[in-house]
Amino acid sequence: MIHLKRFTITLLVFLFMGCSQFQSSNTDSVGSINFTSSLPMQYEFADQPALPERFGAGEFTMELWIKPDHTAPIGETWRGSYDQISNWSESDRRAYSSHGWWYEGNWLLDGEWHHIACVRRWAEDGGAILELWVDGQLIAETSIAKRVDMTAFWHNLPHPDNPAELGGWAWGAEVMTAWKTVFTQYEDYKGLMDELRFWNRALTHQELENDWQRAVKGEEPGLAGWYDFSEVKDNAFYDRLNPDQRIELHHFGKENFSSERAPLRELE
């Protein structure tokens, strides 16, 4: 929280649908999250109440794998319209190419898995560089004049009037719309999501270019959070590194779990 129609950290992952709540009292094996098409004002989403400790305070990397549903139609996606639920954007703006680049852009609708990495790297004179990587290639970057401690935003409610249960990030739906606190727009990511990782460091260019398909053991320096979505228990996925951290599932049905996994390279 990247994403095609709504890509990158708000990233890439917004979705709604009405379906029966999936309940699991035991541990079930799965492969990835499957976000499907939605109905108006009915939201399937995955809530991450808290991010890994200190993530966002300094340099960081967030990476995940996505496989957007390329069979969904291309069409108009006017803000607040039902077309946002059924369609991918008919525009195709490149990252950082215009003011609304993150809103419109379908350059990953090829039916394949893609690795996404969002990086903040320190620059000279107290600034920073934001980088967007796709499949081991630096797609775009932009400079920021001031270094900001993002935990001040990510670990607190977006607005003081929001209810206490509103979590930190919502995968699959814009957070306030998902919780039906404030309607802003219909947003709908359709496709698979897997292998979500948080790093309290900026991965090097060499790591991002050469190791983007790598699997991890969980012992890597700077790895602060890791969800491989291999097991769901009590309607939640748990951080492999910290069992107190979880991603809670809302309005999920069996159709929202896929046995398909991201194409990771085996550890040597």
N, C-alpha and C positions, 0 to 999 in steps of 0.2 A: 500496500500500500500504500507494476506497474502498473495503454492496453488496447490496441486496435481502436475500436470505437471510443473506449475510455481506457487509455493505456497508461501504464507505468504506475508509480506507487499508489495512486488512488486506485492505482495500477489496475490496471489490467484486470480487474476481476470484479464485475458487478452483475448481480443477477437476482431475479425474483421468480417465485412460482408457488402455487398452492398445492401441497401434497401432504399426505399423512405424516405425522412426526415419526421418525425412525427411532426406536428405542432398543438399546442393547444393554442388558445387565451383565453380560459377559464380554470377553474380548473377541472380536470378530476380525478376521483377516480380510483386508481389501488391498487395492493397489493405488488408487488416486481418487480425488473428488471429481464428480461429474456434475457440472452446472448445466441445467437444461433450460428450455424456454419457459416463460412465465405468464402469469395472468396479472392484470392490473391490481395493485395494492395487496398482492400476496407474495411474500418474499421468502425465498430460501436463501439463507446466508450462513456463513461461518464467522462467529464472533471471537476475536482474540482479545480478551479483557486486558491483558498486560503484555508488554513486549519484554524481551530479555533485559536484565538490569544493565543500565548505562548505555544501552543501544541508542544511538543518536546523539550522544554527548560529544563524541569526537569523530574521527574518521570512521566510516562504516561501509559495509557492503550488504545488500539484501539480494538474494538470488532465488529463483524458482523456475520450474518448468511448466509450460502451458501448451495445450494443444487445442486451439480454438475450433469450434464447430464450423467448418467451411461450407456446410450444406445450408445454413441459415441464409435467408434472402438478403440481398443488398438493396437498400432503399433509403428514403428520407428518415432522418432521426432528429426531428425538431425537438427542442427542449420541452419537456413536459407532455409530449405526445405519446400515444400508445405505440407509435412506430418505433420508439426507442426500445420497446420490449421485443419486437419480432425481427427487427432489421439490424444488420451491420451498416455502418455509415457508407454512403455512396461516394464520399470523398476519399482521398488517399494522401493525406499530408504526411510528410516525413517528420521525424522527431526534430523539435526545435526549429522547424521551418517557418512557423508563423505563430501568432498569438494563441490559436486554438489547436495546436498540433496534437495535444494529448486527447482531444475530443474526437477527432476524425483521423482515420488512418487504418487501412485494412491490409497492411503489408505483411501480415503473418497468416493470412487466410489461405493456406495451401494444404491443409489437412495433415500437417506434420507437427511433431513435437519441436518446441523451441525453448532454448535456455535464455532466460532474461536475468541480467544483473544490473542493479542500480547502485552506483558508487558515489560516495562523497570523499574527495581527496583534498588534503590541505594544499594551498598554493602560497606563494610568497606574499609578504606584506599583510598577513593576517586574513587572507581570503581563502576561498575554496573553489573546487571544480566539481560540478555534478556531471557524471558520465552515465550513459545508457549503452549497455552491451547486449548484443543479440548473437547467440551462437558463436561466441569467441571473437566477435568483431565489434570495435567501437563504432557505434552508429552515430552518436552525437554527444556533444558536451557543451556546457555553458559555465561561465565564470560567475562567482558570487563574491561580492566585495567584502562581506563580513561573515565570520564564523558564528554560527548560531547553535546553541544547545537545544536540539530538537526534543529532548525529553520534556521540556517545558510545555510542549504541545502534545506529544504522543502519549504522555502518561497522565494527562488531565482531560477532563471533559471539554469538548469543543466549545461549549457555551455554558455559562453558570446556571442557566435555566433548564438544562437537560437533566433527565432522570438519572439517578445514581447507577442504575443497571446498564446504562449505555457504555459499552466497552470501548477499548482503544481503537482497534481496527475492525472493519467488517469486510470479509472476503466474499465477493459475490453480489454485494449491494452497497450503495452509498450509505454511510453509517447512520445518519439521522433519518433517511428515508426508510431504511431497513427496520429501524426501531419504531417507525411511525410517529416520530417526534415532530419533525418538520418535513413537509413534502417539498422537495426541490426539483426532482425530475425522476422519470423512469429510466433506470439504467440496467442493462441486461448483458452480462457476459455469458456466453454459451460455449462450453467446452470443458476440457480436463485441466486439472491443476495438480502438481506433484512436487515433492522434494523442495520444501521451503526452508531456507537457511538464513540466519542472521550472523553477521560477523562484526566484531568490535574493532575492525581495522579495514583499511582499503586494500583489497586484494591487488597484487601487482599486475601490471599489464601482461607480464609473462604468464602468470597464473591464469588470468582470464582468457588469454589467447590459446594456451596449450592444454589447460586442465579443465575446461568448462564442462566436459562430460564426466568428470571424475566423480566417483563415489567417495564418501567420507567414512571414517571410523568413529568420529566424535571426539577424537583426541587432538585435532588440529589446532594450532595456536590461533587464538582470536575467535574461534567458533563459539558463539554465545547462545544460539538457539537452533534447533533442528527438528523439523517435522517431516517424516518420510511418508506419512499417510498409509502406513502398512497395517495399522491396527486401530480400530475404533472401539472404545469402551465407554459405557454409560453415556452414549451420545456425545462423545468428545474425542478429539485427538490430543495426545499428550506429547510434550517436548521430550525428545529422546535424552536430552542433557539435564533437564530439570523437571521432574514429575509434578512439581507444583504449578507449572505453566501448562496451559491447555488452549485449545481452540474448540469452542462449543458450537454445536450444530443446531440450527433452527429450521423447522419445517422440512427436514430431510426425509426422503423416502428411499427405498432400496434402489431406485433408479439413479440416485445421486452418488452411488459408489460404483467404481469401475475396477475390474481386475487388471486393466492395462497400466503399465508403469512407464515412467520416463526412461529413455534409452541411456542409462548410465554405463560408464566403462568400469569394468570390474577392477578392484584394487589389486595391484601387483603384489 
